[in-house]
Amino acid sequence: MRHVIAPALAFLAIPMAHAASAKELYQRLSPGVVCILAMREGVEGCSLGTGLIVDGAGRVLTNAHVITVDGKPADRVLVFRKPSQLSGDMQRDLVDPLPGRVVKADGALDLAMIELPKGDYAPVLKLDPERAAPGEPAVAIGHPGHGGLWTLTTGTVSSFLADHGGVSGKNVYQTETAVNPGNSGGPLIGAEGNVLGVNTFVIRQNEAGVVLQGLQFAVTSQVALAFLEGAGLTRAALIPPPPQAVAAAETKPVETKPAEPAKPEPIVPDLKQEPRPYTPQTVANVLTALDAEVDKAFKDLDAQIDKELGK
């Protein structure tokens, strides 16, 4: 059962069995959110985006446009885990990247799945199999351009739109939860800690040039579930366990011998891409360029303010 909370009280500590505050959600789930840098040989700059770990074997869900550079698929994808303590310095917080391999992408739905080197990845974010209703609280975790890394924003689900943009099966939520370029591919999370959708795009103005606010969109978790199932993952592993299973697990005695981990099902890649090696200098150059973009954005903003104030 999903808890619907009044927007003004969206993420306060409310005595409900499964609802959590925004702070609790961030502390618990942000380590399962990753930062993605995608690059192409011979192209300056990179694509910066967000992703979420959806299984313990290291499969990451993101947007297809995140792994696209200059209109073409990236040939190098680096994935960064959240450090235990964020310093606020991009150069210090984005370290020890993991090479990612794109195994499936759908440009129409704007979804992609990346496979990380074999390992035991946690935490894993679970996808909500049920449709969210307008007014439900939602938080987003990601890396908005010109903002901080692993940033948290809060809001609500605004509406549901089917076949958005005329694309059959591309169902999206409109949300007032603030997202920006860089949040792309990151999770829109409900009060119970389940992923409601994958943040995808923002509309800033209409055809007439009128400035718009609060028009952020996320591909629904149901669309993402079908996409991941098509990539070889099982629905049961992607969604939260039923309440009765959770209750049984909490009352079950702890076994002295840990169970053998289940072997992940093989995935047949749709895209022929192998992880490419990187050098620390490659990452440093990219991060320096991103820092320069942030500095320029603030200088442009200061200049605009000075102009409006008549300085």
JOLIN-V481896 format. One record per pair of residues at least 6 apart in sequence whose ideal C-beta (glycine too) atoms are under 7 Angstrom apart, sorted by the first residue. I is the first residue (numbers start at 1). J is the second residue. If there is no record, write none. Layout:
# JOLIN-V481896
I:J / I:J
This chain:
# JOLIN-V481896
2:130 / 2:136 / 2:190 / 2:192 / 3:16 / 3:18 / 3:19 / 3:191 / 3:192 / 4:133 / 4:135 / 4:136 / 5:14 / 5:19 / 5:137 / 5:191 / 7:135 / 7:137 / 7:156 / 10:137 / 10:154 / 10:156 / 11:21 / 11:22 / 11:137 / 11:139 / 11:154 / 11:191 / 12:21 / 13:21 / 18:192 / 19:191 / 19:192 / 20:191 / 20:193 / 22:139 / 22:152 / 22:154 / 25:139 / 25:189 / 25:193 / 26:141 / 26:152 / 28:123 / 28:193 / 29:123 / 29:125 / 29:141 / 29:189 / 29:193 / 30:82 / 30:141 / 30:150 / 31:82 / 31:123 / 32:52 / 32:53 / 32:123 / 32:124 / 32:125 / 33:50 / 33:52 / 33:82 / 33:141 / 33:142 / 33:150 / 33:186 / 33:187 / 34:51 / 34:53 / 34:60 / 34:79 / 34:80 / 34:81 / 35:50 / 35:80 / 35:94 / 35:143 / 35:149 / 36:49 / 36:50 / 36:51 / 36:62 / 36:66 / 36:77 / 36:79 / 36:185 / 37:46 / 37:48 / 37:78 / 37:286 / 38:46 / 38:47 / 38:66 / 38:67 / 38:69 / 38:74 / 38:77 / 39:46 / 39:69 / 39:74 / 39:76 / 39:286 / 40:69 / 40:70 / 40:72 / 40:74 / 40:75 / 41:75 / 43:69 / 43:70 / 45:289 / 46:69 / 46:286 / 47:66 / 47:68 / 47:69 / 47:74 / 48:143 / 48:145 / 48:182 / 48:290 / 49:62 / 49:63 / 49:66 / 49:182 / 49:184 / 49:185 / 50:62 / 50:142 / 50:143 / 50:182 / 50:183 / 50:184 / 50:185 / 50:186 / 51:60 / 51:61 / 51:62 / 51:79 / 51:114 / 51:185 / 52:60 / 52:61 / 52:125 / 52:186 / 52:187 / 52:195 / 53:60 / 53:121 / 53:124 / 53:125 / 54:61 / 54:124 / 54:125 / 54:228 / 54:238 / 55:124 / 55:233 / 55:237 / 55:264 / 56:120 / 56:121 / 56:122 / 56:124 / 57:264 / 58:115 / 58:116 / 58:117 / 58:118 / 58:119 / 58:121 / 59:113 / 59:115 / 59:233 / 60:79 / 60:100 / 60:113 / 60:114 / 60:116 / 61:113 / 61:198 / 61:224 / 61:228 / 62:112 / 62:114 / 62:185 / 63:110 / 63:111 / 63:112 / 63:184 / 63:185 / 63:198 / 63:200 / 64:105 / 64:106 / 64:107 / 64:110 / 64:111 / 64:112 / 65:110 / 65:184 / 66:112 / 66:184 / 66:185 / 67:73 / 67:74 / 67:77 / 67:102 / 67:105 / 67:112 / 68:74 / 73:271 / 75:276 / 76:276 / 76:278 / 77:100 / 77:102 / 77:114 / 78:97 / 78:99 / 78:100 / 78:278 / 78:283 / 79:97 / 79:98 / 79:100 / 79:114 / 79:116 / 80:94 / 80:97 / 82:150 / 83:93 / 86:93 / 86:149 / 86:150 / 87:93 / 88:148 / 90:149 / 90:287 / 90:290 / 90:291 / 91:287 / 93:149 / 94:287 / 97:278 / 97:283 / 98:116 / 98:117 / 99:117 / 99:275 / 99:276 / 99:278 / 100:114 / 100:115 / 100:116 / 100:275 / 101:114 / 101:115 / 101:273 / 101:274 / 101:275 / 102:112 / 102:114 / 102:271 / 102:273 / 103:113 / 103:115 / 103:231 / 103:267 / 103:269 / 103:270 / 103:271 / 104:112 / 104:113 / 104:231 / 104:270 / 105:112 / 105:270 / 105:271 / 106:227 / 108:167 / 108:170 / 109:169 / 109:170 / 109:219 / 109:223 / 109:227 / 110:200 / 110:219 / 111:198 / 111:219 / 111:224 / 111:227 / 113:228 / 113:231 / 115:267 / 125:187 / 125:195 / 126:194 / 126:195 / 126:238 / 126:239 / 126:240 / 127:194 / 127:195 / 127:221 / 127:224 / 127:225 / 127:238 / 127:239 / 128:190 / 128:194 / 128:195 / 128:196 / 128:221 / 129:222 / 129:225 / 129:239 / 131:160 / 131:220 / 131:222 / 132:157 / 132:173 / 132:190 / 132:196 / 133:157 / 134:157 / 134:158 / 134:159 / 135:156 / 135:157 / 136:156 / 136:157 / 136:190 / 137:156 / 137:190 / 137:191 / 138:155 / 138:156 / 138:157 / 138:175 / 138:177 / 138:188 / 138:189 / 138:190 / 138:196 / 139:152 / 139:153 / 139:154 / 139:177 / 139:189 / 140:153 / 140:177 / 140:179 / 140:183 / 140:186 / 140:188 / 140:199 / 141:150 / 141:152 / 141:186 / 141:187 / 142:151 / 142:179 / 142:182 / 142:183 / 142:186 / 142:199 / 143:149 / 143:150 / 143:151 / 143:182 / 143:183 / 144:151 / 144:179 / 144:180 / 144:182 / 144:183 / 145:180 / 145:181 / 145:182 / 146:294 / 146:297 / 147:180 / 153:177 / 153:178 / 153:179 / 154:177 / 155:175 / 155:176 / 155:177 / 155:178 / 156:175 / 156:176 / 157:173 / 157:175 / 157:196 / 158:174 / 158:175 / 158:176 / 159:174 / 160:171 / 160:173 / 161:171 / 161:172 / 161:174 / 162:171 / 163:169 / 163:170 / 163:171 / 164:170 / 164:171 / 164:172 / 169:223 / 170:219 / 170:223 / 171:220 / 171:222 / 171:223 / 172:200 / 172:217 / 172:218 / 172:219 / 172:220 / 173:188 / 173:196 / 173:197 / 173:217 / 173:218 / 173:220 / 174:215 / 174:217 / 175:188 / 175:216 / 175:218 / 176:214 / 177:188 / 177:216 / 178:216 / 179:199 / 179:202 / 179:216 / 180:202 / 183:199 / 184:199 / 184:200 / 185:198 / 186:199 / 187:195 / 187:198 / 188:195 / 188:196 / 188:197 / 188:199 / 188:218 / 189:195 / 189:196 / 190:196 / 194:240 / 195:221 / 196:218 / 196:221 / 197:218 / 197:219 / 197:220 / 197:221 / 198:218 / 198:219 / 198:224 / 199:216 / 199:218 / 200:217 / 200:218 / 200:219 / 201:217 / 202:215 / 202:216 / 203:212 / 203:215 / 204:211 / 204:212 / 205:211 / 205:212 / 206:212 / 225:235 / 225:238 / 228:238 / 229:235 / 231:267 / 232:265 / 232:266 / 232:267 / 232:268 / 234:265
